[in-house]
């Protein structure tokens, strides 16, 4: 969703990529965190529960919580970096293609 918001800001508002991804991160941070926290809190009873069979469910709860925390940190930091990397890569190839397609000086025609 961050990428979608950033591309939309670039196309509609003409923002540079750095500003567009920054704004997208600000706009999407709360919804992303709310979704992650809902899933993470669903794993808390599994990780800290007691009773019959809890020794079988505890590893699942710990894995859910740890995986969500790790993946969220990784995603929040790497998504903007990868977006900017691919944008620069696309600009580099686009500019090379434009340079090759530019017509040279017109040849002189003998009259």
N, C-alpha and C positions, 0 to 999 in steps of 0.2 A: 504494500500500500504506500510505503514511503516513496518508492520509485514512481508509482503512478501519479502521486501528488506532485512530485518534482517535475516530471515530464509535462504535466498539465500547466504548472506555473511557468515553465520555460516557453511553452507554445502559446499560451493565452496572454501572459503578462510580459513576455520577452525578457525574463530574468536570466542572468548568467547562471550556469550550472551550480556554482558554489552557493549562491544565495538561494536558489530554488531548493536544493537538498537540505539546506539549513532550515528553511521555512517548513519543508515537509516533515523534518524531524521534530520540530516544535509542535506542529499540528497533530501528528500521529503518535506522539510519545504516550499521552494519557490513555488513548484507546488500546494501544499495544500492551501497556502495563496492566490495564484492567483485565484484559483477556488472559494474560499470563498469570496474574494473581488469582484469578478465579480457578484456573487449572491447578496452580500450585497449592492453593488452600484445600482443594479437593483431595490432595495427596497427604495432607497433614494427619487426618485420622488413621490412615494406613500406616504412616511412619511412627506415630506415637501411641497408637491404640494398644490396648491390652485385652486379654481374654483368650478364649479358646481359638487357636489357629493364628494368633497374632504374629507368631514367629515366622509364619509363612508369608504374611502380607507385609511385614516390616521392610524387607528388601525392596519390594515394589514401590512402596511409598517413598523411601529414601532415593531410589532411582528416579522417580518422577520429579521430586523436588530438586535434586541435584541437576538433573538434565535440563529442567526448565530454567534454572538460574544460569547455568553455563551457556545454554543456547541463546538466552535473552541477551546476556552480556556480549557474546560473540556477534550476534545479529545487530545489536544497536551500534556497535563500534565498526563493524566491517561493511555494512550496507552502504553508508555514505562514501566510504573510501573506495569501494568497488565501483559505485556509480560514477564517481569522478574519474577513476582510472579508465573506465570504458568510454566515458565522454571524451576524454583527451585522446584516447586511441582512435575513436571514430573521427575526431577532428583532424588528426594527423593523416589518416588515410584519405579523408575527403579533400584535404588541401593538396595532397600529392596527386590525386586524380584530377583536380582542377588545373594544376600546373601542367599536367600532360595534355589536357584537352585545350589549353589556351592556344589560339592560332598565332603563328609567328608573323613576322612582317610580310606584307604582300610582295610577291616577286614583281620586279619591274618588267613591264611588257614593252617589247621593242615595236616601234611604229614605223 
